[in-house]
Amino acid sequence: MAPYDVNLVCWRVVHDKEFCDAILKNPAEAIRDCGLSEAERVALLGGDVKTLYELGVDAFLMAHLASWGVCGLNPGSYSESIRRARPRNN
């Protein structure tokens, strides 16, 4: 697994309007060629911030998903999910 690929998806939501429009319209299709593992793809499409964080994805970048309403996330659901995540030993 490469958390970098999910981090890039999160970054693109803010910096690539065409990608942002695509992921809001059809998330599964928009991320199809993003190089995500099956676990990352399932967690991202399900808005499972807890799992993504535990896989190594950056919490700050994932907050962009909530700000834009990607994959059903909003600031409240993001906060609730990230609080349940196990701390990482970085």
C-alpha positions in Angstrom: 0.0 0.0 0.0 1.1 3.5 -0.7 -0.5 6.2 1.4 1.0 8.7 -1.0 -1.6 7.8 -3.7 -4.5 8.6 -1.3 -2.7 11.8 -0.2 -2.5 12.8 -3.8 -6.2 12.2 -4.3 -6.9 14.4 -1.3 -4.6 17.1 -2.7 -6.1 17.0 -6.1 -9.6 17.6 -4.7 -8.4 21.1 -3.8 -6.0 21.8 -6.6 -7.5 20.1 -9.7 -11.0 21.4 -10.4 -11.7 18.9 -13.1 -10.8 16.0 -10.7 -12.8 17.6 -7.9 -15.9 17.8 -10.1 -15.4 14.2 -11.2 -15.0 12.8 -7.7 -18.0 14.6 -6.5 -20.0 13.3 -9.4 -18.8 9.7 -9.5 -16.1 8.9 -6.8 -15.5 5.3 -7.9 -14.8 6.3 -11.5 -12.7 9.3 -10.6 -10.3 7.2 -8.5 -10.2 4.2 -10.8 -6.8 5.0 -12.2 -5.2 6.5 -9.1 -3.1 3.5 -8.1 -5.0 2.8 -4.8 -4.9 -0.6 -3.2 -8.2 -2.4 -2.7 -8.2 -1.5 1.0 -7.5 2.2 0.3 -10.2 2.3 -2.4 -12.8 0.7 -0.2 -12.0 2.9 2.7 -11.9 6.1 0.6 -15.2 5.4 -1.1 -16.8 4.5 2.2 -15.5 7.7 3.9 -13.6 5.6 6.4 -11.1 8.2 7.6 -10.1 6.0 10.6 -8.9 3.2 8.4 -7.1 5.5 6.0 -5.3 7.3 8.8 -4.3 3.9 10.2 -3.0 3.0 6.8 -0.7 6.1 6.9 -2.8 8.7 5.0 -2.2 12.3 6.2 -5.0 13.6 8.5 -4.7 17.2 7.3 -5.0 16.2 3.6 -8.0 14.0 4.4 -9.7 17.0 6.0 -10.0 18.4 2.4 -12.3 15.6 1.6 -14.6 16.6 4.4 -14.5 20.3 3.4 -15.6 19.4 -0.1 -18.1 16.7 0.8 -16.3 14.0 -1.0 -17.4 10.4 -0.4 -20.1 11.4 2.0 -17.7 13.1 4.4 -18.4 16.3 6.2 -16.5 18.0 9.0 -18.6 16.3 11.7 -18.2 12.8 10.3 -14.5 13.4 9.6 -13.9 14.5 13.2 -15.9 11.5 14.6 -14.0 9.0 12.5 -10.5 10.4 13.0 -11.0 10.5 16.8 -11.6 6.7 16.8 -8.3 6.0 14.9 -5.4 4.4 16.8 -2.4 6.6 17.2 0.5 6.0 14.8 4.1 5.6 15.8 5.7 7.9 13.2 
